[in-house]
């Protein structure tokens, strides 16, 4: 039976990384969960691309940050921040697909 990321994550958020990129953050509740995800490669660019329905080339970085037991994903925005038709100037509402991440 698969588990949902909400079982192990303390924080799941998104934010701008400039006008053309988004940063997605997952901060884990416990160091052992962080280590398990990192060692087993449970979060990859390909998995994030599938969740967001974008080409894997749009996932620019997946960085594991040990001091805060977090993974940071940087991806291209599909519409630049503030452009016509863009609905989330700060990128703060783009984390929702991560809530469906299972392992």
GUKOL-87541 format. One record per residue (C-alpha): residue in one letter; z, y, x. Coordinates in steps of 0.25 Angstrom, whole numbers, padded with zeros to 4 digits, always signed. Layout:
# residues N
AZYX ...
***
This chain:
# residues 103
X+0000+0000+0000 X-0004+0014+0006 X+0006+0025+0007 X+0003+0040+0005 X+0004+0050+0016 X+0015+0057+0007 X+0025+0046+0011 X+0025+0050+0025 X+0021+0065+0025 X+0030+0076+0025 X+0020+0087+0024 X+0005+0086+0021 X-0002+0100+0021 X-0015+0107+0024 X-0018+0121+0030 X-0029+0129+0036 X-0033+0127+0050 X-0042+0139+0050 X-0053+0142+0040 X-0061+0130+0043 X-0051+0119+0045 X-0039+0113+0038 X-0026+0106+0044 X-0020+0095+0036 X-0005+0091+0040 X+0003+0079+0038 X+0017+0079+0043 X+0024+0066+0042 X+0039+0064+0037 X+0042+0054+0049 X+0038+0053+0063 X+0035+0038+0061 X+0025+0041+0050 X+0018+0051+0059 X+0017+0041+0070 X+0012+0030+0060 X+0001+0039+0055 X-0003+0043+0069 X-0003+0029+0076 X-0010+0023+0064 X-0020+0034+0063 X-0017+0035+0048 X-0023+0049+0047 X-0037+0051+0053 X-0048+0061+0052 X-0056+0051+0044 X-0045+0048+0034 X-0043+0063+0032 X-0058+0065+0030 X-0058+0054+0019 X-0046+0061+0012 X-0053+0075+0012 X-0067+0069+0010 X-0073+0076+0022 X-0080+0071+0034 X-0071+0066+0045 X-0078+0077+0054 X-0070+0087+0046 X-0057+0082+0051 X-0055+0089+0064 X-0042+0084+0069 X-0030+0075+0066 X-0019+0078+0075 X-0005+0071+0075 X+0006+0081+0078 X+0018+0073+0082 X+0029+0084+0083 X+0028+0086+0068 X+0023+0072+0064 X+0011+0077+0058 X-0004+0075+0058 X-0013+0087+0057 X-0028+0086+0052 X-0038+0097+0054 X-0050+0097+0045 X-0062+0106+0042 X-0061+0114+0029 X-0072+0111+0019 X-0072+0126+0015 X-0067+0136+0025 X-0054+0143+0021 X-0057+0155+0012 X-0071+0152+0010 X-0078+0152-0004 X-0074+0140-0012 X-0062+0137-0003 X-0049+0135-0011 X-0038+0133-0001 X-0038+0145+0009 X-0026+0140+0017 X-0030+0125+0016 X-0016+0122+0011 X-0021+0113-0001 X-0030+0104+0007 X-0019+0093+0010 X-0020+0086-0003 X-0030+0074+0002 X-0019+0071+0012 X-0010+0067+0001 X-0019+0055-0002 X-0018+0050+0013 X-0013+0035+0012 X-0009+0026+0023 
***
